[in-house]
Amino acid sequence: MSAALGRRAPPAAEREVGVAADAKQRVHDFWNAQGCGEALLGPSGSEDYARQRRERYRLEPYIPAFAGFRRSKGQRVLEIGVGLGADHECFAAARAELYGIDLTERAIAHTRARLAAAGLRSQLSVADAEALPFEDEFFDVVYSWGVLHHSPDTQRAIDEVWRVLRPGGTARLMIYHSESLVGLMLRARYALLTGRPWRSRAQVFAEHLESPGTKAYTAEQARQLCARFETVSLATLLTHGDLLSSGAGQRHQGPLLATARRLWPRRWLRRWLPERGLFMLITATKAPR
């Protein structure tokens, strides 16, 4: 009998763990190769963090109010997915008691360098959103902008957010909205125009929007993800991606997209489809004791 025939197949649970680990490694490798928004730093090696911060908030001016930087003084705040650290710098400047994690070493290195240059402090570590290295009920606020939909198990990550929040604490999370103009464009490009109209939005998001396995959710699905919280409020926003008013991310280029940017009816979309934005902003409060 050959070794292959004599080897026992791993249990289903072991196979599932292996698949999940592979998926997480692919997400790590994607973002560790180039952080989100890294092109905004300027020429390679310049690390112009002030420039990146200005451009970030020009493109996404709703972030400061949603994140609540000014309200965070004295609060114990966790940011999940610090990225290049622009939001983290704002929390630190507001004198929050600040912690930050990211799946990638690259993001932590950028954020450490950024804070050091500004004379600011945070407790930063490489960690997994699905297994946060913090005690139960430790934080007043957990903030995460555009990160948890990249986790292979988004439900588990949001359950971890709930676990580490103190009673009465607040989660401020942005995840992607599946019923968005970006979703429609991606499906048109990678399903209809490729002769595969049967491809679902979930498949297209997973394969063609940012890191492998990226997900997006309806409002109802987002509420289900946050079912353990006492109160949940949702808002969707048209983004520069929906309106094709900026670069569409590091995976999308070409003449078709360039033509669409010139012809896109932005004024009409803002008036008639304001709820079809990619960004879904979730404010969720944990029940007090």
Secondary structure, 3 states (H helix, E strand, C coil): CCHHHHCCCCCHHHHHHHHHHHHHHHHHHHHHHCCCCHHHHCCCCCCCHHHHHHHHHHHCCCHHHHHCHHHCCCCEEEEECCCCCHHHHHHHHCCCEEEEEECCHHHHHHHHHHHHHHCCCCEEEECCCCCCCCCCCCEEEEEEECCHHHCCCHHHHHHHHHHHEEEEEEEEEEEEECCCHHHHHHHHHHHHCCCCCCCCHHHHHHHHCCCCCCCCECHHHHHHHCCCCCEEEEEEECCCCCCCCCCCCCCCCCHHHHHHHHHCCHHHHHHHCCCCCCEEEEEEECCCC
